[in-house]
Amino acid sequence: EEQVLASGIEPDLERALLQLPPELRQVLCAMVLDGLTTRETSLLLGMPEGTVKTRARRARIALREALS
């Protein structure tokens, strides 16, 4: 994630992000692009920390599959 952010968002990654369901994309963007913790993301989005963790995991899996 850090390498991707350092080099900017590649077109393939951007396309994969846009294909994620909105609820997964917003969690991933808050945690990765904005650098928020699970707790901070939970407070920002008004959802339990467990939900944030689950959605972040699902988003990462979906991105990995889309980019492979």
Biopython code that builds the backbone (N, CA, C, O; Angstrom):
import numpy as np
from Bio.PDB.StructureBuilder import StructureBuilder

atoms = [
    (1, "GLU", "N", (0.820, -1.183, 0.000)),
    (1, "GLU", "CA", (0.000, 0.000, 0.000)),
    (1, "GLU", "C", (0.871, 1.256, 0.000)),
    (1, "GLU", "O", (0.605, 2.203, -0.740)),
    (2, "GLU", "N", (1.902, 1.257, 0.828)),
    (2, "GLU", "CA", (2.761, 2.437, 0.908)),
    (2, "GLU", "C", (3.472, 2.688, -0.415)),
    (2, "GLU", "O", (3.625, 3.838, -0.826)),
    (3, "GLN", "N", (3.907, 1.621, -1.086)),
    (3, "GLN", "CA", (4.581, 1.782, -2.374)),
    (3, "GLN", "C", (3.638, 2.375, -3.405)),
    (3, "GLN", "O", (4.030, 3.236, -4.193)),
    (4, "VAL", "N", (2.418, 1.920, -3.398)),
    (4, "VAL", "CA", (1.429, 2.431, -4.348)),
    (4, "VAL", "C", (1.169, 3.904, -4.090)),
    (4, "VAL", "O", (1.114, 4.702, -5.025)),
    (5, "LEU", "N", (1.010, 4.266, -2.830)),
    (5, "LEU", "CA", (0.743, 5.659, -2.499)),
    (5, "LEU", "C", (1.914, 6.560, -2.846)),
    (5, "LEU", "O", (1.722, 7.689, -3.298)),
    (6, "ALA", "N", (3.124, 6.065, -2.636)),
    (6, "ALA", "CA", (4.315, 6.861, -2.918)),
    (6, "ALA", "C", (4.454, 7.141, -4.414)),
    (6, "ALA", "O", (4.937, 8.204, -4.804)),
    (7, "SER", "N", (4.042, 6.212, -5.235)),
    (7, "SER", "CA", (4.189, 6.385, -6.683)),
    (7, "SER", "C", (2.949, 6.978, -7.338)),
    (7, "SER", "O", (2.934, 7.179, -8.553)),
    (8, "GLY", "N", (1.923, 7.256, -6.567)),
    (8, "GLY", "CA", (0.674, 7.758, -7.143)),
    (8, "GLY", "C", (-0.224, 6.588, -7.503)),
    (8, "GLY", "O", (0.215, 5.438, -7.528)),
    (9, "ILE", "N", (-1.463, 6.886, -7.775)),
    (9, "ILE", "CA", (-2.413, 5.822, -8.081)),
    (9, "ILE", "C", (-2.332, 5.495, -9.569)),
    (9, "ILE", "O", (-2.542, 6.352, -10.428)),
    (10, "GLU", "N", (-2.027, 4.259, -9.839)),
    (10, "GLU", "CA", (-1.956, 3.766, -11.214)),
    (10, "GLU", "C", (-3.374, 3.622, -11.773)),
    (10, "GLU", "O", (-4.323, 3.412, -11.017)),
    (11, "PRO", "N", (-3.515, 3.735, -13.080)),
    (11, "PRO", "CA", (-4.853, 3.614, -13.691)),
    (11, "PRO", "C", (-5.556, 2.292, -13.353)),
    (11, "PRO", "O", (-6.764, 2.281, -13.120)),
    (12, "ASP", "N", (-4.812, 1.182, -13.323)),
    (12, "ASP", "CA", (-5.428, -0.112, -12.997)),
    (12, "ASP", "C", (-5.954, -0.124, -11.566)),
    (12, "ASP", "O", (-7.031, -0.657, -11.299)),
    (13, "LEU", "N", (-5.194, 0.460, -10.653)),
    (13, "LEU", "CA", (-5.622, 0.514, -9.255)),
    (13, "LEU", "C", (-6.840, 1.423, -9.112)),
    (13, "LEU", "O", (-7.787, 1.096, -8.396)),
    (14, "GLU", "N", (-6.811, 2.538, -9.782)),
    (14, "GLU", "CA", (-7.940, 3.461, -9.719)),
    (14, "GLU", "C", (-9.213, 2.782, -10.231)),
    (14, "GLU", "O", (-10.278, 2.916, -9.628)),
    (15, "ARG", "N", (-9.098, 2.063, -11.331)),
    (15, "ARG", "CA", (-10.231, 1.343, -11.912)),
    (15, "ARG", "C", (-10.740, 0.284, -10.923)),
    (15, "ARG", "O", (-11.947, 0.134, -10.732)),
    (16, "ALA", "N", (-9.808, -0.446, -10.298)),
    (16, "ALA", "CA", (-10.189, -1.479, -9.329)),
    (16, "ALA", "C", (-10.885, -0.861, -8.122)),
    (16, "ALA", "O", (-11.865, -1.409, -7.617)),
    (17, "LEU", "N", (-10.382, 0.279, -7.662)),
    (17, "LEU", "CA", (-11.012, 0.970, -6.527)),
    (17, "LEU", "C", (-12.438, 1.385, -6.865)),
    (17, "LEU", "O", (-13.346, 1.242, -6.046)),
    (18, "LEU", "N", (-12.624, 1.892, -8.061)),
    (18, "LEU", "CA", (-13.955, 2.349, -8.467)),
    (18, "LEU", "C", (-14.940, 1.206, -8.637)),
    (18, "LEU", "O", (-16.151, 1.422, -8.595)),
    (19, "GLN", "N", (-14.437, -0.008, -8.829)),
    (19, "GLN", "CA", (-15.308, -1.173, -8.969)),
    (19, "GLN", "C", (-15.741, -1.746, -7.623)),
    (19, "GLN", "O", (-16.668, -2.554, -7.561)),
    (20, "LEU", "N", (-15.077, -1.334, -6.551)),
    (20, "LEU", "CA", (-15.463, -1.810, -5.223)),
    (20, "LEU", "C", (-16.830, -1.246, -4.846)),
    (20, "LEU", "O", (-17.177, -0.134, -5.245)),
    (21, "PRO", "N", (-17.600, -2.005, -4.085)),
    (21, "PRO", "CA", (-18.849, -1.443, -3.558)),
    (21, "PRO", "C", (-18.516, -0.209, -2.707)),
    (21, "PRO", "O", (-17.478, -0.182, -2.046)),
    (22, "PRO", "N", (-19.375, 0.801, -2.718)),
    (22, "PRO", "CA", (-19.081, 2.049, -1.998)),
    (22, "PRO", "C", (-18.706, 1.865, -0.534)),
    (22, "PRO", "O", (-17.824, 2.561, -0.031)),
    (23, "GLU", "N", (-19.369, 0.930, 0.160)),
    (23, "GLU", "CA", (-19.090, 0.752, 1.585)),
    (23, "GLU", "C", (-17.684, 0.198, 1.823)),
    (23, "GLU", "O", (-17.069, 0.496, 2.848)),
    (24, "LEU", "N", (-17.173, -0.600, 0.895)),
    (24, "LEU", "CA", (-15.800, -1.103, 1.018)),
    (24, "LEU", "C", (-14.798, -0.026, 0.616)),
    (24, "LEU", "O", (-13.762, 0.144, 1.261)),
    (25, "ARG", "N", (-15.110, 0.687, -0.437)),
    (25, "ARG", "CA", (-14.216, 1.731, -0.930)),
    (25, "ARG", "C", (-14.019, 2.830, 0.102)),
    (25, "ARG", "O", (-12.896, 3.299, 0.288)),
    (26, "GLN", "N", (-15.083, 3.252, 0.778)),
    (26, "GLN", "CA", (-14.941, 4.346, 1.731)),
    (26, "GLN", "C", (-14.095, 3.930, 2.936)),
    (26, "GLN", "O", (-13.335, 4.743, 3.461)),
    (27, "VAL", "N", (-14.215, 2.695, 3.374)),
    (27, "VAL", "CA", (-13.379, 2.217, 4.482)),
    (27, "VAL", "C", (-11.919, 2.147, 4.045)),
    (27, "VAL", "O", (-11.029, 2.617, 4.755)),
    (28, "LEU", "N", (-11.681, 1.569, 2.895)),
    (28, "LEU", "CA", (-10.306, 1.434, 2.408)),
    (28, "LEU", "C", (-9.659, 2.801, 2.182)),
    (28, "LEU", "O", (-8.503, 3.009, 2.551)),
    (29, "CYS", "N", (-10.386, 3.714, 1.589)),
    (29, "CYS", "CA", (-9.829, 5.051, 1.347)),
    (29, "CYS", "C", (-9.522, 5.767, 2.655)),
    (29, "CYS", "O", (-8.487, 6.422, 2.772)),
    (30, "ALA", "N", (-10.401, 5.651, 3.630)),
    (30, "ALA", "CA", (-10.164, 6.303, 4.922)),
    (30, "ALA", "C", (-8.910, 5.745, 5.587)),
    (30, "ALA", "O", (-8.101, 6.498, 6.132)),
    (31, "MET", "N", (-8.752, 4.427, 5.541)),
    (31, "MET", "CA", (-7.632, 3.800, 6.236)),
    (31, "MET", "C", (-6.321, 3.931, 5.470)),
    (31, "MET", "O", (-5.277, 4.187, 6.070)),
    (32, "VAL", "N", (-6.366, 3.757, 4.159)),
    (32, "VAL", "CA", (-5.125, 3.733, 3.381)),
    (32, "VAL", "C", (-4.760, 5.126, 2.866)),
    (32, "VAL", "O", (-3.651, 5.608, 3.099)),
    (33, "LEU", "N", (-5.678, 5.755, 2.181)),
    (33, "LEU", "CA", (-5.363, 7.052, 1.585)),
    (33, "LEU", "C", (-5.303, 8.178, 2.618)),
    (33, "LEU", "O", (-4.453, 9.064, 2.535)),
    (34, "ASP", "N", (-6.223, 8.132, 3.601)),
    (34, "ASP", "CA", (-6.231, 9.169, 4.628)),
    (34, "ASP", "C", (-5.382, 8.805, 5.839)),
    (34, "ASP", "O", (-5.099, 9.661, 6.676)),
    (35, "GLY", "N", (-4.972, 7.541, 5.941)),
    (35, "GLY", "CA", (-4.102, 7.111, 7.022)),
    (35, "GLY", "C", (-4.765, 7.017, 8.385)),
    (35, "GLY", "O", (-4.097, 7.122, 9.414)),
    (36, "LEU", "N", (-6.077, 6.821, 8.396)),
    (36, "LEU", "CA", (-6.782, 6.723, 9.668)),
    (36, "LEU", "C", (-6.646, 5.326, 10.267)),
    (36, "LEU", "O", (-6.481, 4.342, 9.546)),
    (37, "THR", "N", (-6.717, 5.256, 11.569)),
    (37, "THR", "CA", (-6.708, 3.969, 12.256)),
    (37, "THR", "C", (-8.096, 3.340, 12.147)),
    (37, "THR", "O", (-9.048, 3.967, 11.683)),
    (38, "THR", "N", (-8.183, 2.098, 12.581)),
    (38, "THR", "CA", (-9.483, 1.427, 12.589)),
    (38, "THR", "C", (-10.461, 2.197, 13.459)),
    (38, "THR", "O", (-11.614, 2.403, 13.080)),
    (39, "ARG", "N", (-10.002, 2.614, 14.609)),
    (39, "ARG", "CA", (-10.871, 3.363, 15.535)),
    (39, "ARG", "C", (-11.308, 4.696, 14.934)),
    (39, "ARG", "O", (-12.482, 5.056, 15.014)),
    (40, "GLU", "N", (-10.384, 5.418, 14.343)),
    (40, "GLU", "CA", (-10.717, 6.704, 13.727)),
    (40, "GLU", "C", (-11.707, 6.520, 12.572)),
    (40, "GLU", "O", (-12.643, 7.303, 12.412)),
    (41, "THR", "N", (-11.485, 5.481, 11.780)),
    (41, "THR", "CA", (-12.401, 5.189, 10.674)),
    (41, "THR", "C", (-13.779, 4.827, 11.206)),
    (41, "THR", "O", (-14.796, 5.243, 10.651)),
    (42, "SER", "N", (-13.807, 4.061, 12.271)),
    (42, "SER", "CA", (-15.063, 3.677, 12.913)),
    (42, "SER", "C", (-15.852, 4.909, 13.354)),
    (42, "SER", "O", (-17.054, 5.012, 13.107)),
    (43, "LEU", "N", (-15.169, 5.828, 14.001)),
    (43, "LEU", "CA", (-15.829, 7.052, 14.459)),
    (43, "LEU", "C", (-16.273, 7.917, 13.286)),
    (43, "LEU", "O", (-17.382, 8.452, 13.294)),
    (44, "LEU", "N", (-15.432, 8.055, 12.296)),
    (44, "LEU", "CA", (-15.751, 8.869, 11.127)),
    (44, "LEU", "C", (-16.982, 8.354, 10.389)),
    (44, "LEU", "O", (-17.860, 9.125, 10.002)),
    (45, "LEU", "N", (-17.027, 7.042, 10.202)),
    (45, "LEU", "CA", (-18.102, 6.447, 9.406)),
    (45, "LEU", "C", (-19.297, 5.995, 10.236)),
    (45, "LEU", "O", (-20.319, 5.585, 9.686)),
    (46, "GLY", "N", (-19.172, 6.070, 11.567)),
    (46, "GLY", "CA", (-20.291, 5.710, 12.433)),
    (46, "GLY", "C", (-20.647, 4.236, 12.395)),
    (46, "GLY", "O", (-21.821, 3.868, 12.338)),
    (47, "MET", "N", (-19.612, 3.388, 12.428)),
    (47, "MET", "CA", (-19.852, 1.944, 12.424)),
    (47, "MET", "C", (-18.903, 1.282, 13.429)),
    (47, "MET", "O", (-17.875, 1.859, 13.784)),
    (48, "PRO", "N", (-19.242, 0.082, 13.883)),
    (48, "PRO", "CA", (-18.372, -0.616, 14.828)),
    (48, "PRO", "C", (-16.998, -0.924, 14.225)),
    (48, "PRO", "O", (-16.861, -1.096, 13.014)),
    (49, "GLU", "N", (-15.996, -0.988, 15.088)),
    (49, "GLU", "CA", (-14.640, -1.286, 14.635)),
    (49, "GLU", "C", (-14.559, -2.632, 13.924)),
    (49, "GLU", "O", (-13.814, -2.777, 12.955)),
    (50, "GLY", "N", (-15.308, -3.603, 14.391)),
    (50, "GLY", "CA", (-15.312, -4.918, 13.748)),
    (50, "GLY", "C", (-15.798, -4.842, 12.305)),
    (50, "GLY", "O", (-15.284, -5.540, 11.431)),
    (51, "THR", "N", (-16.786, -3.998, 12.065)),
    (51, "THR", "CA", (-17.300, -3.807, 10.710)),
    (51, "THR", "C", (-16.241, -3.156, 9.824)),
    (51, "THR", "O", (-16.083, -3.519, 8.659)),
    (52, "VAL", "N", (-15.522, -2.193, 10.387)),
    (52, "VAL", "CA", (-14.444, -1.530, 9.645)),
    (52, "VAL", "C", (-13.380, -2.558, 9.258)),
    (52, "VAL", "O", (-12.930, -2.593, 8.113)),
    (53, "LYS", "N", (-12.985, -3.384, 10.210)),
    (53, "LYS", "CA", (-11.955, -4.397, 9.941)),
    (53, "LYS", "C", (-12.412, -5.381, 8.867)),
    (53, "LYS", "O", (-11.645, -5.728, 7.969)),
    (54, "THR", "N", (-13.654, -5.826, 8.962)),
    (54, "THR", "CA", (-14.186, -6.780, 7.988)),
    (54, "THR", "C", (-14.244, -6.162, 6.593)),
    (54, "THR", "O", (-13.856, -6.795, 5.611)),
    (55, "ARG", "N", (-14.724, -4.938, 6.510)),
    (55, "ARG", "CA", (-14.824, -4.280, 5.200)),
    (55, "ARG", "C", (-13.446, -3.989, 4.619)),
    (55, "ARG", "O", (-13.252, -4.105, 3.409)),
    (56, "ALA", "N", (-12.502, -3.618, 5.451)),
    (56, "ALA", "CA", (-11.139, -3.367, 4.970)),
    (56, "ALA", "C", (-10.543, -4.656, 4.412)),
    (56, "ALA", "O", (-9.898, -4.645, 3.364)),
    (57, "ARG", "N", (-10.758, -5.750, 5.106)),
    (57, "ARG", "CA", (-10.238, -7.039, 4.635)),
    (57, "ARG", "C", (-10.879, -7.432, 3.306)),
    (57, "ARG", "O", (-10.189, -7.844, 2.374)),
    (58, "ARG", "N", (-12.192, -7.303, 3.227)),
    (58, "ARG", "CA", (-12.898, -7.634, 1.980)),
    (58, "ARG", "C", (-12.422, -6.752, 0.824)),
    (58, "ARG", "O", (-12.255, -7.224, -0.300)),
    (59, "ALA", "N", (-12.207, -5.477, 1.110)),
    (59, "ALA", "CA", (-11.749, -4.554, 0.065)),
    (59, "ALA", "C", (-10.362, -4.943, -0.428)),
    (59, "ALA", "O", (-10.105, -4.928, -1.632)),
    (60, "ARG", "N", (-9.468, -5.292, 0.488)),
    (60, "ARG", "CA", (-8.118, -5.679, 0.099)),
    (60, "ARG", "C", (-8.131, -6.957, -0.725)),
    (60, "ARG", "O", (-7.398, -7.072, -1.708)),
    (61, "ILE", "N", (-8.948, -7.901, -0.337)),
    (61, "ILE", "CA", (-9.057, -9.152, -1.094)),
    (61, "ILE", "C", (-9.574, -8.872, -2.502)),
    (61, "ILE", "O", (-9.042, -9.394, -3.483)),
    (62, "ALA", "N", (-10.617, -8.044, -2.593)),
    (62, "ALA", "CA", (-11.201, -7.715, -3.898)),
    (62, "ALA", "C", (-10.189, -6.988, -4.782)),
    (62, "ALA", "O", (-10.107, -7.257, -5.980)),
    (63, "LEU", "N", (-9.417, -6.069, -4.195)),
    (63, "LEU", "CA", (-8.399, -5.360, -4.969)),
    (63, "LEU", "C", (-7.314, -6.314, -5.460)),
    (63, "LEU", "O", (-6.885, -6.249, -6.612)),
    (64, "ARG", "N", (-6.883, -7.190, -4.574)),
    (64, "ARG", "CA", (-5.850, -8.171, -4.944)),
    (64, "ARG", "C", (-6.319, -9.010, -6.127)),
    (64, "ARG", "O", (-5.564, -9.237, -7.072)),
    (65, "GLU", "N", (-7.564, -9.468, -6.070)),
    (65, "GLU", "CA", (-8.114, -10.282, -7.150)),
    (65, "GLU", "C", (-8.236, -9.482, -8.449)),
    (65, "GLU", "O", (-7.947, -9.992, -9.532)),
    (66, "ALA", "N", (-8.666, -8.230, -8.330)),
    (66, "ALA", "CA", (-8.849, -7.397, -9.523)),
    (66, "ALA", "C", (-7.521, -7.045, -10.184)),
    (66, "ALA", "O", (-7.461, -6.848, -11.398)),
    (67, "LEU", "N", (-6.471, -6.968, -9.399)),
    (67, "LEU", "CA", (-5.165, -6.559, -9.934)),
    (67, "LEU", "C", (-4.269, -7.727, -10.331)),
    (67, "LEU", "O", (-3.195, -7.516, -10.893)),
    (68, "SER", "N", (-4.694, -8.948, -10.049)),
    (68, "SER", "CA", (-3.844, -10.098, -10.395)),
    (68, "SER", "C", (-4.120, -10.619, -11.780)),
    (68, "SER", "O", (-3.487, -11.581, -12.215)),
]
sb = StructureBuilder()
sb.init_structure("model")
sb.init_model(0)
sb.init_chain("A")
sb.init_seg("    ")
for serial, (resi, resn, name, xyz) in enumerate(atoms, 1):
    if name == "N":
        sb.init_residue(resn, " ", resi, " ")
    sb.init_atom(name, np.array(xyz, "f"), 0.0, 1.0, " ", f" {name:<3s}", serial, name[0])
structure = sb.get_structure()
